[in-house]
Amino acid sequence: MIPFLAALAVCFVGWLLYRCWWYGYATWVPVLCYHHVAEPEGDDPGGLFVSPQLFNDQLGLLRKGGYSPVSLDQLYDHVTSGLELPEKPVAVTFDDGYLDNWTYAFPLLCHFEVPAAIFVITSRVESGEPRPTLDDVQQGTLTRESLDQAHREAGENSGAFLNWGELSKMRATGLVSVAGHSHTHIDLGQAERQAILDELRTSRAVLQENVGGECTDLAWPFGFHSRSAERTVRVAGYRSAYRVSTRLFGGRGNRVGANPLALRRLAVTSTLDLEKALEFFHQPSLPVRLRAVADFIRYHRGRLGQRH
């Protein structure tokens, strides 16, 4: 009996070491999650405001670093059927559907030809015509000061969310896809099944009516993935769902065979060193692997602690 237990322990330790090393070695597809691309008006304790200049620099980093921005369609096909992606793939997403995604981010995405997805809270989107953007400044029809002022005033009047005219125009370019972030931004892990169905089906129907398309991708509200709600999400018509983490390790996991309803994203904050973050995903050098192994052990030690 003792030899058997010893052999079992050796196998377990060997498996654990392999998993730790694999977590540090495997190449994942990073998915970046932005919220605001604008200068904050006041305090920004969460760091969710990335300035237009920093966003411009980060898109430039993707180009100079040889990264290949991919769409959510490509990522889904990669995860579910092994579609081969270009070298150093990365995906760009935005949560909530803020006006600055149109005013400042969209013109820069077009300039660098970077595809992106915007997960919108449909109850916060109103009808309206497209408002001014950085393109108007480039064309000389508006000064930057006037644009910034108009953006601030729009935020005061409408809560700084996108309207359907802006979403439709972005989607029409083929560069931006519009996806769901629920209808009223409830915590799906805490809601009853029927409430989740109503929330997600309403969001999807509103998106299909106003911008068209299938709208089968979802961002979990608050970034929290709920295993108990996965089946309901699938029944509501969604093929994939994305969570979000501020930790590098929490952003890893998008590989062939991953659960499409629990895909991971890395929150991009004003303090994130994006160059080092992308290195963590795409250049698994020995120091990077060792950091990943340590993170893996701390992560699972914390999970074990929560069970007791």
BELWO-V571265 format. One record per residue. RES is the residue in three letters. BURIAL is + if it has 9 or more other C-alpha atoms within 8 Angstrom, else -. Layout:
BEGIN
RES,BURIAL
RES,BURIAL
END
This chain:
BEGIN
MET,-
ILE,-
PRO,-
PHE,-
LEU,-
ALA,-
ALA,-
LEU,-
ALA,-
VAL,-
CYS,-
PHE,-
VAL,-
GLY,-
TRP,-
LEU,-
LEU,-
TYR,-
ARG,-
CYS,+
TRP,+
TRP,-
TYR,+
GLY,+
TYR,-
ALA,-
THR,+
TRP,+
VAL,+
PRO,+
VAL,+
LEU,+
CYS,+
TYR,+
HIS,+
HIS,+
VAL,+
ALA,+
GLU,-
PRO,-
GLU,-
GLY,-
ASP,-
ASP,-
PRO,-
GLY,-
GLY,+
LEU,+
PHE,+
VAL,+
SER,+
PRO,+
GLN,-
LEU,-
PHE,+
ASN,+
ASP,-
GLN,+
LEU,+
GLY,+
LEU,+
LEU,+
ARG,+
LYS,-
GLY,-
GLY,-
TYR,+
SER,+
PRO,+
VAL,+
SER,+
LEU,-
ASP,-
GLN,+
LEU,+
TYR,+
ASP,+
HIS,+
VAL,+
THR,+
SER,-
GLY,+
LEU,-
GLU,-
LEU,-
PRO,-
GLU,-
LYS,+
PRO,+
VAL,+
ALA,+
VAL,+
THR,+
PHE,+
ASP,+
ASP,+
GLY,+
TYR,+
LEU,+
ASP,+
ASN,+
TRP,+
THR,+
TYR,+
ALA,+
PHE,+
PRO,+
LEU,+
LEU,+
CYS,+
HIS,-
PHE,+
GLU,-
VAL,+
PRO,+
ALA,+
ALA,+
ILE,+
PHE,+
VAL,+
ILE,+
THR,+
SER,-
ARG,-
VAL,+
GLU,-
SER,-
GLY,-
GLU,-
PRO,-
ARG,-
PRO,-
THR,+
LEU,+
ASP,-
ASP,+
VAL,+
GLN,-
GLN,-
GLY,-
THR,-
LEU,+
THR,-
ARG,-
GLU,-
SER,-
LEU,+
ASP,-
GLN,-
ALA,-
HIS,+
ARG,-
GLU,-
ALA,+
GLY,+
GLU,-
ASN,-
SER,-
GLY,-
ALA,+
PHE,+
LEU,+
ASN,+
TRP,+
GLY,+
GLU,+
LEU,+
SER,+
LYS,+
MET,+
ARG,+
ALA,-
THR,-
GLY,-
LEU,+
VAL,+
SER,+
VAL,+
ALA,+
GLY,+
HIS,+
SER,+
HIS,+
THR,+
HIS,+
ILE,-
ASP,+
LEU,+
GLY,+
GLN,-
ALA,+
GLU,-
ARG,-
GLN,-
ALA,-
ILE,+
LEU,+
ASP,-
GLU,+
LEU,+
ARG,+
THR,+
SER,+
ARG,+
ALA,-
VAL,+
LEU,+
GLN,+
GLU,-
ASN,-
VAL,+
GLY,-
GLY,-
GLU,-
CYS,+
THR,+
ASP,+
LEU,+
ALA,+
TRP,+
PRO,+
PHE,-
GLY,+
PHE,+
HIS,+
SER,-
ARG,-
SER,-
ALA,+
GLU,+
ARG,-
THR,+
VAL,+
ARG,+
VAL,-
ALA,+
GLY,-
TYR,+
ARG,+
SER,+
ALA,+
TYR,+
ARG,+
VAL,+
SER,+
THR,+
ARG,-
LEU,+
PHE,-
GLY,+
GLY,+
ARG,+
GLY,+
ASN,+
ARG,+
VAL,+
GLY,-
ALA,+
ASN,-
PRO,+
LEU,+
ALA,+
LEU,+
ARG,+
ARG,+
LEU,+
ALA,+
VAL,+
THR,+
SER,+
THR,-
LEU,-
ASP,-
LEU,-
GLU,-
LYS,-
ALA,+
LEU,+
GLU,+
PHE,+
PHE,+
HIS,+
GLN,+
PRO,+
SER,-
LEU,-
PRO,-
VAL,+
ARG,+
LEU,+
ARG,+
ALA,+
VAL,+
ALA,-
ASP,+
PHE,+
ILE,+
ARG,-
TYR,-
HIS,-
ARG,-
GLY,-
ARG,-
LEU,-
GLY,-
GLN,-
ARG,-
HIS,-
END
